[in-house]
Amino acid sequence: MGQFIIARSLKSWKRIRNAGVPLRVIQEISGHRSLASLQRYLEVSPEQKKAAIAALGY
């Protein structure tokens, strides 16, 4: 396998993001040069926001 994995669709990256894979890891395996270029393809769900706030103890 090469250095980068090529996703077949945007859904692939959303699926691994929703599985809890950190954005920095997705950036590395997708070959994006920056998080900014990757993040424009991914969205944050209300559930993910709630879970992040809950993890902070608020």
C-alpha positions in Angstrom: 0.0 0.0 0.0 1.2 3.5 -0.8 1.8 6.3 1.7 -1.8 7.6 1.3 -5.2 6.0 1.2 -7.5 7.3 -1.5 -11.1 7.5 -0.4 -13.7 6.4 -2.9 -16.1 9.1 -1.7 -16.6 11.9 0.7 -18.8 9.5 2.7 -15.7 7.4 3.5 -14.0 10.3 5.3 -17.2 11.3 7.1 -17.6 7.7 8.2 -14.2 7.4 9.7 -14.5 10.8 11.3 -17.8 9.8 12.9 -16.1 6.7 14.1 -13.9 8.9 16.3 -10.7 9.0 14.2 -9.0 12.4 14.9 -8.9 14.9 12.1 -5.1 15.0 12.2 -5.0 11.2 11.4 -7.5 11.6 8.6 -5.4 14.5 7.2 -2.3 12.2 7.1 -4.0 9.3 5.5 -6.0 11.4 3.0 -3.0 13.3 1.8 -4.4 16.8 2.6 -1.7 19.4 3.2 -3.6 21.2 5.9 -6.5 20.6 8.3 -8.2 23.6 6.7 -8.3 21.9 3.3 -9.7 18.7 4.9 -12.2 20.4 7.2 -14.2 22.0 4.4 -15.3 18.5 3.4 -16.3 17.4 6.9 -19.1 18.7 9.2 -19.6 18.5 12.9 -22.9 17.1 14.1 -24.8 18.4 17.1 -24.2 15.1 18.8 -20.4 15.5 18.4 -20.6 19.0 19.9 -22.6 17.7 22.9 -20.2 14.9 23.5 -17.2 17.2 23.4 -18.8 19.6 25.9 -19.8 16.7 28.1 -16.2 15.4 28.0 -15.2 18.8 29.5 -17.5 18.3 32.4 -19.9 21.1 31.6 
